[in-house]
Amino acid sequence: MTTPTEPDNQTPEAEATVERAALQLARDPVLKRMLDEERVESGGLDTALLGRLLTYLRPHKRLAAVAIVLATVEAIAMTLPAWLIGLAMDQVSGSRREGAAVDWLVGVGGRFADWMSPAAATQERLSAMVVFFGLLVGAVWLLRWGVAVTTTYLVQKLGQLVVHDLRTDVHRHLTGMDAQFFHTNPVGRLVNRTTFDVQALAELFSDTFAQGARDLLFILVLIVVMLALDLPLAAILLATFPVLVAIGLIYRRYARPALRTNSAVVSRMNAWMAENLAGMRENHLYRAEDRRRAEYRSLTDAHQSSITYVIRAWGLLRPAMMITSAVATSCVLLVGYNRVVGGLVTVGVLLTFLQYTVRLWVPVRSLTEKFNQIQTALTAGERVMDILNARSSIVDLKQADPALTVKRGRIRFDGVRFRYPRKELDVLAGVDFEVEPGQMLALVGDTGAGKSTIARLVTRQYDVTAGEVRVDGRDVRDYTLNQLRSGIAIVPQEVVIFAGSVRENITLGRDIPDERIWECVRAVRADTLIDRMSDGLDSPLEEGGRTLSTGERQLLSFARALVVNPPVLILDEATANVDTQTELLIQRALEALTAGRTSVVIAHRLSTIQDADQILVLRHGKVIERGTHDELLRMGGEYARLVELHHGGVAEAA
């Protein structure tokens, strides 16, 4: 049998399976929806988007101004060699060109010739003049090189500063978004938008804009110089610009949809890869490799189709531009020859124009080629701005008092109804209860009964649809989010361990002395675990805590919660995924963790809540039973049935 890690050695049957699945997925509306989610339709808002991106230049406007000045100097320096060579040709041919700058430069050249060859023959003076203009051309090239190096450095620095600011804004904005945002945006997509898309913008600012600005400035300077040299010859070249614009617009019309689709596909491919690498174990265990290969093949096929369309469009664009360039050059040569014969322009002017004609098409072609890069970057920019445009529905309200803190931990639900956004049914339907300071409330019920939703409402991850959630007698909306959540610690079922030291994972960046950390570690019985590590609190942990068992990760999460000494503690099925022996260890740790503070325990194993002051049994968002463990057993209702199942082993197996 073919191993999942060796797709190149697939059997014909496996290849046929992938082929059929890929063909099916190509017509799959789910795949189409995934791609549509990656694409941000903006119509003709490219200018507005570009303007918003350019606002990131404002903090660095001085650096940008210096870069623009140097780029202008570089553009002027690029036009001078051809002009100097033409002027030298006029000196050799004996033609006279009018102009103050010409007279001054020829005068300087004459004094240079006199210095080199006093009382020399005419031919030697001409040779000295040619040497003079040759030295000038060399000096201009050296100047251009120095300016180009400086400009490149400044522009690269400017681009990196802009992208640094953009990355900071995106991260700051993401950290302020509510739970609903992360519920509707997969992690892979967000990772892609904050890394690959921002990197595309980095290349836009550091490379595409930089070179594009240089090309544009060179074209503008070249036009000014050509108009000053000879208006009819300049008019010939300028007449080709409408043709070039028309060619560019036609190319844009046909290539832009494919570029947008291609960008969306690449974005989805990156997000897909991140999500599936994270879930590779499940793919192997459930033999989903063929399906996943088919999904990825459909994405790569879509990428290939879109990029092929762009290549075909570009294949038509280049010949059109080359033909236009050839026609323009021929016209300049023909008209220029007639004007030289008629004595209207000098040979040097014609030579300069021919050089300018050739040089002009280089930046024009470069600007056209950069359209693909600009469009790809702007599409990425649309997705980044889509994140920055998103607004959290959970924010500090006007009545929130920054001085209000959670002190005692009394929790009260009054007629609370709640429905998740874009859902039709209420998750909670008129829930009432009150937990006194220091008491333990246990929530019991089937999956989807609303247990975790209650915890989310206490911490104000969502706002209630109706009713009121109160902490210490005040509506949770009267607190700032920072003050409310500072008084509540949550121990989730799936513990998140970050790449970093044990200390960093317990304190999460807070300035907490080691004495306090060790006090909490010992209280939750995690000291044995840390003592086994080589560097104690400084011992490194891998991302996700891969080297730790489920129970060890849970103990660290207990220490993380206890170290902030919260008045309210929420335990979301904290012992759901551990064995019985580990459960006993965790149960002892829980006793230390919950002592003296209000605790809300979402129970999976009923053995952990027998000492709870109050137990609520939930079904379909309603409280169907409430009381202590003994009271509910005497009632002989749903809770008693669950306890009976638990002792019979069914609950344990779940």
Secondary structure as a PSIPRED ss2 file (coil, helix, strand):
# PSIPRED VFORMAT (PSIPRED V4.0)

   1 M C   1.000  0.000  0.000
   2 T C   1.000  0.000  0.000
   3 T C   1.000  0.000  0.000
   4 P C   1.000  0.000  0.000
   5 T C   1.000  0.000  0.000
   6 E C   1.000  0.000  0.000
   7 P H   0.000  1.000  0.000
   8 D H   0.000  1.000  0.000
   9 N H   0.000  1.000  0.000
  10 Q C   1.000  0.000  0.000
  11 T C   1.000  0.000  0.000
  12 P H   0.000  1.000  0.000
  13 E H   0.000  1.000  0.000
  14 A H   0.000  1.000  0.000
  15 E H   0.000  1.000  0.000
  16 A H   0.000  1.000  0.000
  17 T H   0.000  1.000  0.000
  18 V H   0.000  1.000  0.000
  19 E H   0.000  1.000  0.000
  20 R H   0.000  1.000  0.000
  21 A H   0.000  1.000  0.000
  22 A H   0.000  1.000  0.000
  23 L H   0.000  1.000  0.000
  24 Q H   0.000  1.000  0.000
  25 L H   0.000  1.000  0.000
  26 A H   0.000  1.000  0.000
  27 R C   1.000  0.000  0.000
  28 D C   1.000  0.000  0.000
  29 P H   0.000  1.000  0.000
  30 V H   0.000  1.000  0.000
  31 L H   0.000  1.000  0.000
  32 K H   0.000  1.000  0.000
  33 R H   0.000  1.000  0.000
  34 M H   0.000  1.000  0.000
  35 L H   0.000  1.000  0.000
  36 D H   0.000  1.000  0.000
  37 E H   0.000  1.000  0.000
  38 E H   0.000  1.000  0.000
  39 R C   1.000  0.000  0.000
  40 V C   1.000  0.000  0.000
  41 E C   1.000  0.000  0.000
  42 S C   1.000  0.000  0.000
  43 G C   1.000  0.000  0.000
  44 G C   1.000  0.000  0.000
  45 L C   1.000  0.000  0.000
  46 D H   0.000  1.000  0.000
  47 T H   0.000  1.000  0.000
  48 A H   0.000  1.000  0.000
  49 L H   0.000  1.000  0.000
  50 L H   0.000  1.000  0.000
  51 G H   0.000  1.000  0.000
  52 R H   0.000  1.000  0.000
  53 L H   0.000  1.000  0.000
  54 L H   0.000  1.000  0.000
  55 T H   0.000  1.000  0.000
  56 Y H   0.000  1.000  0.000
  57 L H   0.000  1.000  0.000
  58 R H   0.000  1.000  0.000
  59 P H   0.000  1.000  0.000
  60 H H   0.000  1.000  0.000
  61 K H   0.000  1.000  0.000
  62 R H   0.000  1.000  0.000
  63 L H   0.000  1.000  0.000
  64 A H   0.000  1.000  0.000
  65 A H   0.000  1.000  0.000
  66 V H   0.000  1.000  0.000
  67 A H   0.000  1.000  0.000
  68 I H   0.000  1.000  0.000
  69 V H   0.000  1.000  0.000
  70 L H   0.000  1.000  0.000
  71 A H   0.000  1.000  0.000
  72 T H   0.000  1.000  0.000
  73 V H   0.000  1.000  0.000
  74 E H   0.000  1.000  0.000
  75 A H   0.000  1.000  0.000
  76 I H   0.000  1.000  0.000
  77 A H   0.000  1.000  0.000
  78 M H   0.000  1.000  0.000
  79 T H   0.000  1.000  0.000
  80 L H   0.000  1.000  0.000
  81 P H   0.000  1.000  0.000
  82 A H   0.000  1.000  0.000
  83 W H   0.000  1.000  0.000
  84 L H   0.000  1.000  0.000
  85 I H   0.000  1.000  0.000
  86 G H   0.000  1.000  0.000
  87 L H   0.000  1.000  0.000
  88 A H   0.000  1.000  0.000
  89 M H   0.000  1.000  0.000
  90 D H   0.000  1.000  0.000
  91 Q H   0.000  1.000  0.000
  92 V H   0.000  1.000  0.000
  93 S H   0.000  1.000  0.000
  94 G C   1.000  0.000  0.000
  95 S C   1.000  0.000  0.000
  96 R C   1.000  0.000  0.000
  97 R C   1.000  0.000  0.000
  98 E C   1.000  0.000  0.000
  99 G C   1.000  0.000  0.000
 100 A H   0.000  1.000  0.000
 101 A H   0.000  1.000  0.000
 102 V H   0.000  1.000  0.000
 103 D H   0.000  1.000  0.000
 104 W H   0.000  1.000  0.000
 105 L H   0.000  1.000  0.000
 106 V H   0.000  1.000  0.000
 107 G H   0.000  1.000  0.000
 108 V H   0.000  1.000  0.000
 109 G H   0.000  1.000  0.000
 110 G H   0.000  1.000  0.000
 111 R H   0.000  1.000  0.000
 112 F H   0.000  1.000  0.000
 113 A H   0.000  1.000  0.000
 114 D H   0.000  1.000  0.000
 115 W H   0.000  1.000  0.000
 116 M H   0.000  1.000  0.000
 117 S C   1.000  0.000  0.000
 118 P C   1.000  0.000  0.000
 119 A C   1.000  0.000  0.000
 120 A C   1.000  0.000  0.000
 121 A C   1.000  0.000  0.000
 122 T H   0.000  1.000  0.000
 123 Q H   0.000  1.000  0.000
 124 E H   0.000  1.000  0.000
 125 R H   0.000  1.000  0.000
 126 L H   0.000  1.000  0.000
 127 S H   0.000  1.000  0.000
 128 A H   0.000  1.000  0.000
 129 M H   0.000  1.000  0.000
 130 V H   0.000  1.000  0.000
 131 V H   0.000  1.000  0.000
 132 F H   0.000  1.000  0.000
 133 F H   0.000  1.000  0.000
 134 G H   0.000  1.000  0.000
 135 L H   0.000  1.000  0.000
 136 L H   0.000  1.000  0.000
 137 V H   0.000  1.000  0.000
 138 G H   0.000  1.000  0.000
 139 A H   0.000  1.000  0.000
 140 V H   0.000  1.000  0.000
 141 W H   0.000  1.000  0.000
 142 L H   0.000  1.000  0.000
 143 L H   0.000  1.000  0.000
 144 R H   0.000  1.000  0.000
 145 W H   0.000  1.000  0.000
 146 G H   0.000  1.000  0.000
 147 V H   0.000  1.000  0.000
 148 A H   0.000  1.000  0.000
 149 V H   0.000  1.000  0.000
 150 T H   0.000  1.000  0.000
 151 T H   0.000  1.000  0.000
 152 T H   0.000  1.000  0.000
 153 Y H   0.000  1.000  0.000
 154 L H   0.000  1.000  0.000
 155 V H   0.000  1.000  0.000
 156 Q H   0.000  1.000  0.000
 157 K H   0.000  1.000  0.000
 158 L H   0.000  1.000  0.000
 159 G H   0.000  1.000  0.000
 160 Q H   0.000  1.000  0.000
 161 L H   0.000  1.000  0.000
 162 V H   0.000  1.000  0.000
 163 V H   0.000  1.000  0.000
 164 H H   0.000  1.000  0.000
 165 D H   0.000  1.000  0.000
 166 L H   0.000  1.000  0.000
 167 R H   0.000  1.000  0.000
 168 T H   0.000  1.000  0.000
 169 D H   0.000  1.000  0.000
 170 V H   0.000  1.000  0.000
 171 H H   0.000  1.000  0.000
 172 R H   0.000  1.000  0.000
 173 H H   0.000  1.000  0.000
 174 L H   0.000  1.000  0.000
 175 T H   0.000  1.000  0.000
 176 G C   1.000  0.000  0.000
 177 M C   1.000  0.000  0.000
 178 D C   1.000  0.000  0.000
 179 A H   0.000  1.000  0.000
 180 Q H   0.000  1.000  0.000
 181 F H   0.000  1.000  0.000
 182 F H   0.000  1.000  0.000
 183 H H   0.000  1.000  0.000
 184 T H   0.000  1.000  0.000
 185 N C   1.000  0.000  0.000
 186 P C   1.000  0.000  0.000
 187 V H   0.000  1.000  0.000
 188 G H   0.000  1.000  0.000
 189 R H   0.000  1.000  0.000
 190 L H   0.000  1.000  0.000
 191 V H   0.000  1.000  0.000
 192 N H   0.000  1.000  0.000
 193 R H   0.000  1.000  0.000
 194 T H   0.000  1.000  0.000
 195 T H   0.000  1.000  0.000
 196 F H   0.000  1.000  0.000
 197 D H   0.000  1.000  0.000
 198 V H   0.000  1.000  0.000
 199 Q H   0.000  1.000  0.000
 200 A H   0.000  1.000  0.000
 201 L H   0.000  1.000  0.000
 202 A H   0.000  1.000  0.000
 203 E H   0.000  1.000  0.000
 204 L H   0.000  1.000  0.000
 205 F H   0.000  1.000  0.000
 206 S H   0.000  1.000  0.000
 207 D H   0.000  1.000  0.000
 208 T H   0.000  1.000  0.000
 209 F H   0.000  1.000  0.000
 210 A H   0.000  1.000  0.000
 211 Q H   0.000  1.000  0.000
 212 G H   0.000  1.000  0.000
 213 A H   0.000  1.000  0.000
 214 R H   0.000  1.000  0.000
 215 D H   0.000  1.000  0.000
 216 L H   0.000  1.000  0.000
 217 L H   0.000  1.000  0.000
 218 F H   0.000  1.000  0.000
 219 I H   0.000  1.000  0.000
 220 L H   0.000  1.000  0.000
 221 V H   0.000  1.000  0.000
 222 L H   0.000  1.000  0.000
 223 I H   0.000  1.000  0.000
 224 V H   0.000  1.000  0.000
 225 V H   0.000  1.000  0.000
 226 M H   0.000  1.000  0.000
 227 L H   0.000  1.000  0.000
 228 A H   0.000  1.000  0.000
 229 L H   0.000  1.000  0.000
 230 D C   1.000  0.000  0.000
 231 L H   0.000  1.000  0.000
 232 P H   0.000  1.000  0.000
 233 L H   0.000  1.000  0.000
 234 A H   0.000  1.000  0.000
 235 A H   0.000  1.000  0.000
 236 I H   0.000  1.000  0.000
 237 L H   0.000  1.000  0.000
 238 L H   0.000  1.000  0.000
 239 A H   0.000  1.000  0.000
 240 T H   0.000  1.000  0.000
 241 F H   0.000  1.000  0.000
 242 P H   0.000  1.000  0.000
 243 V H   0.000  1.000  0.000
 244 L H   0.000  1.000  0.000
 245 V H   0.000  1.000  0.000
 246 A H   0.000  1.000  0.000
 247 I H   0.000  1.000  0.000
 248 G H   0.000  1.000  0.000
 249 L H   0.000  1.000  0.000
 250 I H   0.000  1.000  0.000
 251 Y H   0.000  1.000  0.000
 252 R H   0.000  1.000  0.000
 253 R H   0.000  1.000  0.000
 254 Y H   0.000  1.000  0.000
 255 A H   0.000  1.000  0.000
 256 R H   0.000  1.000  0.000
 257 P H   0.000  1.000  0.000
 258 A H   0.000  1.000  0.000
 259 L H   0.000  1.000  0.000
 260 R H   0.000  1.000  0.000
 261 T H   0.000  1.000  0.000
 262 N H   0.000  1.000  0.000
 263 S H   0.000  1.000  0.000
 264 A H   0.000  1.000  0.000
 265 V H   0.000  1.000  0.000
 266 V H   0.000  1.000  0.000
 267 S H   0.000  1.000  0.000
 268 R H   0.000  1.000  0.000
 269 M H   0.000  1.000  0.000
 270 N H   0.000  1.000  0.000
 271 A H   0.000  1.000  0.000
 272 W H   0.000  1.000  0.000
 273 M H   0.000  1.000  0.000
 274 A H   0.000  1.000  0.000
 275 E H   0.000  1.000  0.000
 276 N H   0.000  1.000  0.000
 277 L H   0.000  1.000  0.000
 278 A H   0.000  1.000  0.000
 279 G C   1.000  0.000  0.000
 280 M H   0.000  1.000  0.000
 281 R H   0.000  1.000  0.000
 282 E H   0.000  1.000  0.000
 283 N H   0.000  1.000  0.000
 284 H H   0.000  1.000  0.000
 285 L H   0.000  1.000  0.000
 286 Y C   1.000  0.000  0.000
 287 R C   1.000  0.000  0.000
 288 A C   1.000  0.000  0.000
 289 E H   0.000  1.000  0.000
 290 D H   0.000  1.000  0.000
 291 R H   0.000  1.000  0.000
 292 R H   0.000  1.000  0.000
 293 R H   0.000  1.000  0.000
 294 A H   0.000  1.000  0.000
 295 E H   0.000  1.000  0.000
 296 Y H   0.000  1.000  0.000
 297 R H   0.000  1.000  0.000
 298 S H   0.000  1.000  0.000
 299 L H   0.000  1.000  0.000
 300 T H   0.000  1.000  0.000
 301 D H   0.000  1.000  0.000
 302 A H   0.000  1.000  0.000
 303 H H   0.000  1.000  0.000
 304 Q H   0.000  1.000  0.000
 305 S H   0.000  1.000  0.000
 306 S H   0.000  1.000  0.000
 307 I H   0.000  1.000  0.000
 308 T H   0.000  1.000  0.000
 309 Y H   0.000  1.000  0.000
 310 V H   0.000  1.000  0.000
 311 I H   0.000  1.000  0.000
 312 R H   0.000  1.000  0.000
 313 A H   0.000  1.000  0.000
 314 W H   0.000  1.000  0.000
 315 G H   0.000  1.000  0.000
 316 L H   0.000  1.000  0.000
 317 L H   0.000  1.000  0.000
 318 R H   0.000  1.000  0.000
 319 P H   0.000  1.000  0.000
 320 A H   0.000  1.000  0.000
 321 M H   0.000  1.000  0.000
 322 M H   0.000  1.000  0.000
 323 I H   0.000  1.000  0.000
 324 T H   0.000  1.000  0.000
 325 S H   0.000  1.000  0.000
 326 A H   0.000  1.000  0.000
 327 V H   0.000  1.000  0.000
 328 A H   0.000  1.000  0.000
 329 T H   0.000  1.000  0.000
 330 S H   0.000  1.000  0.000
 331 C H   0.000  1.000  0.000
 332 V H   0.000  1.000  0.000
 333 L H   0.000  1.000  0.000
 334 L H   0.000  1.000  0.000
 335 V H   0.000  1.000  0.000
 336 G H   0.000  1.000  0.000
 337 Y H   0.000  1.000  0.000
 338 N H   0.000  1.000  0.000
 339 R H   0.000  1.000  0.000
 340 V H   0.000  1.000  0.000
 341 V H   0.000  1.000  0.000
 342 G C   1.000  0.000  0.000
 343 G C   1.000  0.000  0.000
 344 L C   1.000  0.000  0.000
 345 V C   1.000  0.000  0.000
 346 T C   1.000  0.000  0.000
 347 V H   0.000  1.000  0.000
 348 G H   0.000  1.000  0.000
 349 V H   0.000  1.000  0.000
 350 L H   0.000  1.000  0.000
 351 L H   0.000  1.000  0.000
 352 T H   0.000  1.000  0.000
 353 F H   0.000  1.000  0.000
 354 L H   0.000  1.000  0.000
 355 Q H   0.000  1.000  0.000
 356 Y H   0.000  1.000  0.000
 357 T H   0.000  1.000  0.000
 358 V H   0.000  1.000  0.000
 359 R H   0.000  1.000  0.000
 360 L H   0.000  1.000  0.000
 361 W H   0.000  1.000  0.000
 362 V H   0.000  1.000  0.000
 363 P H   0.000  1.000  0.000
 364 V H   0.000  1.000  0.000
 365 R H   0.000  1.000  0.000
 366 S H   0.000  1.000  0.000
 367 L H   0.000  1.000  0.000
 368 T H   0.000  1.000  0.000
 369 E H   0.000  1.000  0.000
 370 K H   0.000  1.000  0.000
 371 F H   0.000  1.000  0.000
 372 N H   0.000  1.000  0.000
 373 Q H   0.000  1.000  0.000
 374 I H   0.000  1.000  0.000
 375 Q H   0.000  1.000  0.000
 376 T H   0.000  1.000  0.000
 377 A H   0.000  1.000  0.000
 378 L H   0.000  1.000  0.000
 379 T H   0.000  1.000  0.000
 380 A H   0.000  1.000  0.000
 381 G H   0.000  1.000  0.000
 382 E H   0.000  1.000  0.000
 383 R H   0.000  1.000  0.000
 384 V H   0.000  1.000  0.000
 385 M H   0.000  1.000  0.000
 386 D H   0.000  1.000  0.000
 387 I H   0.000  1.000  0.000
 388 L H   0.000  1.000  0.000
 389 N H   0.000  1.000  0.000
 390 A C   1.000  0.000  0.000
 391 R C   1.000  0.000  0.000
 392 S C   1.000  0.000  0.000
 393 S C   1.000  0.000  0.000
 394 I C   1.000  0.000  0.000
 395 V C   1.000  0.000  0.000
 396 D C   1.000  0.000  0.000
 397 L C   1.000  0.000  0.000
 398 K C   1.000  0.000  0.000
 399 Q C   1.000  0.000  0.000
 400 A C   1.000  0.000  0.000
 401 D E   0.000  0.000  1.000
 402 P C   1.000  0.000  0.000
 403 A C   1.000  0.000  0.000
 404 L C   1.000  0.000  0.000
 405 T C   1.000  0.000  0.000
 406 V C   1.000  0.000  0.000
 407 K C   1.000  0.000  0.000
 408 R C   1.000  0.000  0.000
 409 G C   1.000  0.000  0.000
 410 R C   1.000  0.000  0.000
 411 I E   0.000  0.000  1.000
 412 R E   0.000  0.000  1.000
 413 F E   0.000  0.000  1.000
 414 D E   0.000  0.000  1.000
 415 G E   0.000  0.000  1.000
 416 V E   0.000  0.000  1.000
 417 R E   0.000  0.000  1.000
 418 F E   0.000  0.000  1.000
 419 R C   1.000  0.000  0.000
 420 Y C   1.000  0.000  0.000
 421 P C   1.000  0.000  0.000
 422 R C   1.000  0.000  0.000
 423 K C   1.000  0.000  0.000
 424 E C   1.000  0.000  0.000
 425 L C   1.000  0.000  0.000
 426 D C   1.000  0.000  0.000
 427 V C   1.000  0.000  0.000
 428 L E   0.000  0.000  1.000
 429 A E   0.000  0.000  1.000
 430 G E   0.000  0.000  1.000
 431 V E   0.000  0.000  1.000
 432 D E   0.000  0.000  1.000
 433 F E   0.000  0.000  1.000
 434 E E   0.000  0.000  1.000
 435 V E   0.000  0.000  1.000
 436 E C   1.000  0.000  0.000
 437 P C   1.000  0.000  0.000
 438 G C   1.000  0.000  0.000
 439 Q C   1.000  0.000  0.000
 440 M E   0.000  0.000  1.000
 441 L E   0.000  0.000  1.000
 442 A E   0.000  0.000  1.000
 443 L E   0.000  0.000  1.000
 444 V E   0.000  0.000  1.000
 445 G E   0.000  0.000  1.000
 446 D C   1.000  0.000  0.000
 447 T C   1.000  0.000  0.000
 448 G C   1.000  0.000  0.000
 449 A C   1.000  0.000  0.000
 450 G C   1.000  0.000  0.000
 451 K H   0.000  1.000  0.000
 452 S H   0.000  1.000  0.000
 453 T H   0.000  1.000  0.000
 454 I H   0.000  1.000  0.000
 455 A H   0.000  1.000  0.000
 456 R H   0.000  1.000  0.000
 457 L H   0.000  1.000  0.000
 458 V H   0.000  1.000  0.000
 459 T C   1.000  0.000  0.000
 460 R C   1.000  0.000  0.000
 461 Q C   1.000  0.000  0.000
 462 Y C   1.000  0.000  0.000
 463 D C   1.000  0.000  0.000
 464 V C   1.000  0.000  0.000
 465 T C   1.000  0.000  0.000
 466 A E   0.000  0.000  1.000
 467 G E   0.000  0.000  1.000
 468 E E   0.000  0.000  1.000
 469 V E   0.000  0.000  1.000
 470 R E   0.000  0.000  1.000
 471 V E   0.000  0.000  1.000
 472 D C   1.000  0.000  0.000
 473 G C   1.000  0.000  0.000
 474 R E   0.000  0.000  1.000
 475 D E   0.000  0.000  1.000
 476 V H   0.000  1.000  0.000
 477 R H   0.000  1.000  0.000
 478 D H   0.000  1.000  0.000
 479 Y E   0.000  0.000  1.000
 480 T C   1.000  0.000  0.000
 481 L H   0.000  1.000  0.000
 482 N H   0.000  1.000  0.000
 483 Q H   0.000  1.000  0.000
 484 L H   0.000  1.000  0.000
 485 R H   0.000  1.000  0.000
 486 S H   0.000  1.000  0.000
 487 G C   1.000  0.000  0.000
 488 I E   0.000  0.000  1.000
 489 A E   0.000  0.000  1.000
 490 I E   0.000  0.000  1.000
 491 V E   0.000  0.000  1.000
 492 P C   1.000  0.000  0.000
 493 Q C   1.000  0.000  0.000
 494 E C   1.000  0.000  0.000
 495 V C   1.000  0.000  0.000
 496 V C   1.000  0.000  0.000
 497 I C   1.000  0.000  0.000
 498 F C   1.000  0.000  0.000
 499 A C   1.000  0.000  0.000
 500 G E   0.000  0.000  1.000
 501 S E   0.000  0.000  1.000
 502 V H   0.000  1.000  0.000
 503 R H   0.000  1.000  0.000
 504 E H   0.000  1.000  0.000
 505 N H   0.000  1.000  0.000
 506 I H   0.000  1.000  0.000
 507 T H   0.000  1.000  0.000
 508 L C   1.000  0.000  0.000
 509 G C   1.000  0.000  0.000
 510 R C   1.000  0.000  0.000
 511 D C   1.000  0.000  0.000
 512 I C   1.000  0.000  0.000
 513 P C   1.000  0.000  0.000
 514 D H   0.000  1.000  0.000
 515 E H   0.000  1.000  0.000
 516 R H   0.000  1.000  0.000
 517 I H   0.000  1.000  0.000
 518 W H   0.000  1.000  0.000
 519 E H   0.000  1.000  0.000
 520 C H   0.000  1.000  0.000
 521 V H   0.000  1.000  0.000
 522 R H   0.000  1.000  0.000
 523 A H   0.000  1.000  0.000
 524 V C   1.000  0.000  0.000
 525 R C   1.000  0.000  0.000
 526 A C   1.000  0.000  0.000
 527 D H   0.000  1.000  0.000
 528 T H   0.000  1.000  0.000
 529 L H   0.000  1.000  0.000
 530 I H   0.000  1.000  0.000
 531 D H   0.000  1.000  0.000
 532 R H   0.000  1.000  0.000
 533 M C   1.000  0.000  0.000
 534 S C   1.000  0.000  0.000
 535 D C   1.000  0.000  0.000
 536 G H   0.000  1.000  0.000
 537 L H   0.000  1.000  0.000
 538 D H   0.000  1.000  0.000
 539 S C   1.000  0.000  0.000
 540 P E   0.000  0.000  1.000
 541 L E   0.000  0.000  1.000
 542 E C   1.000  0.000  0.000
 543 E H   0.000  1.000  0.000
 544 G H   0.000  1.000  0.000
 545 G H   0.000  1.000  0.000
 546 R C   1.000  0.000  0.000
 547 T C   1.000  0.000  0.000
 548 L C   1.000  0.000  0.000
 549 S C   1.000  0.000  0.000
 550 T H   0.000  1.000  0.000
 551 G H   0.000  1.000  0.000
 552 E H   0.000  1.000  0.000
 553 R H   0.000  1.000  0.000
 554 Q H   0.000  1.000  0.000
 555 L H   0.000  1.000  0.000
 556 L H   0.000  1.000  0.000
 557 S H   0.000  1.000  0.000
 558 F H   0.000  1.000  0.000
 559 A H   0.000  1.000  0.000
 560 R H   0.000  1.000  0.000
 561 A H   0.000  1.000  0.000
 562 L H   0.000  1.000  0.000
 563 V C   1.000  0.000  0.000
 564 V C   1.000  0.000  0.000
 565 N C   1.000  0.000  0.000
 566 P C   1.000  0.000  0.000
 567 P C   1.000  0.000  0.000
 568 V E   0.000  0.000  1.000
 569 L E   0.000  0.000  1.000
 570 I E   0.000  0.000  1.000
 571 L E   0.000  0.000  1.000
 572 D E   0.000  0.000  1.000
 573 E C   1.000  0.000  0.000
 574 A C   1.000  0.000  0.000
 575 T C   1.000  0.000  0.000
 576 A C   1.000  0.000  0.000
 577 N C   1.000  0.000  0.000
 578 V C   1.000  0.000  0.000
 579 D C   1.000  0.000  0.000
 580 T H   0.000  1.000  0.000
 581 Q H   0.000  1.000  0.000
 582 T H   0.000  1.000  0.000
 583 E H   0.000  1.000  0.000
 584 L H   0.000  1.000  0.000
 585 L H   0.000  1.000  0.000
 586 I H   0.000  1.000  0.000
 587 Q H   0.000  1.000  0.000
 588 R H   0.000  1.000  0.000
 589 A H   0.000  1.000  0.000
 590 L H   0.000  1.000  0.000
 591 E H   0.000  1.000  0.000
 592 A H   0.000  1.000  0.000
 593 L H   0.000  1.000  0.000
 594 T H   0.000  1.000  0.000
 595 A C   1.000  0.000  0.000
 596 G C   1.000  0.000  0.000
 597 R C   1.000  0.000  0.000
 598 T E   0.000  0.000  1.000
 599 S E   0.000  0.000  1.000
 600 V E   0.000  0.000  1.000
 601 V E   0.000  0.000  1.000
 602 I E   0.000  0.000  1.000
 603 A C   1.000  0.000  0.000
 604 H C   1.000  0.000  0.000
 605 R C   1.000  0.000  0.000
 606 L H   0.000  1.000  0.000
 607 S H   0.000  1.000  0.000
 608 T H   0.000  1.000  0.000
 609 I C   1.000  0.000  0.000
 610 Q C   1.000  0.000  0.000
 611 D C   1.000  0.000  0.000
 612 A C   1.000  0.000  0.000
 613 D C   1.000  0.000  0.000
 614 Q E   0.000  0.000  1.000
 615 I E   0.000  0.000  1.000
 616 L E   0.000  0.000  1.000
 617 V E   0.000  0.000  1.000
 618 L E   0.000  0.000  1.000
 619 R E   0.000  0.000  1.000
 620 H C   1.000  0.000  0.000
 621 G C   1.000  0.000  0.000
 622 K E   0.000  0.000  1.000
 623 V E   0.000  0.000  1.000
 624 I E   0.000  0.000  1.000
 625 E E   0.000  0.000  1.000
 626 R E   0.000  0.000  1.000
 627 G E   0.000  0.000  1.000
 628 T C   1.000  0.000  0.000
 629 H H   0.000  1.000  0.000
 630 D H   0.000  1.000  0.000
 631 E H   0.000  1.000  0.000
 632 L H   0.000  1.000  0.000
 633 L H   0.000  1.000  0.000
 634 R H   0.000  1.000  0.000
 635 M H   0.000  1.000  0.000
 636 G C   1.000  0.000  0.000
 637 G C   1.000  0.000  0.000
 638 E H   0.000  1.000  0.000
 639 Y H   0.000  1.000  0.000
 640 A H   0.000  1.000  0.000
 641 R H   0.000  1.000  0.000
 642 L H   0.000  1.000  0.000
 643 V H   0.000  1.000  0.000
 644 E H   0.000  1.000  0.000
 645 L H   0.000  1.000  0.000
 646 H H   0.000  1.000  0.000
 647 H H   0.000  1.000  0.000
 648 G C   1.000  0.000  0.000
 649 G C   1.000  0.000  0.000
 650 V H   0.000  1.000  0.000
 651 A H   0.000  1.000  0.000
 652 E H   0.000  1.000  0.000
 653 A H   0.000  1.000  0.000
 654 A C   1.000  0.000  0.000
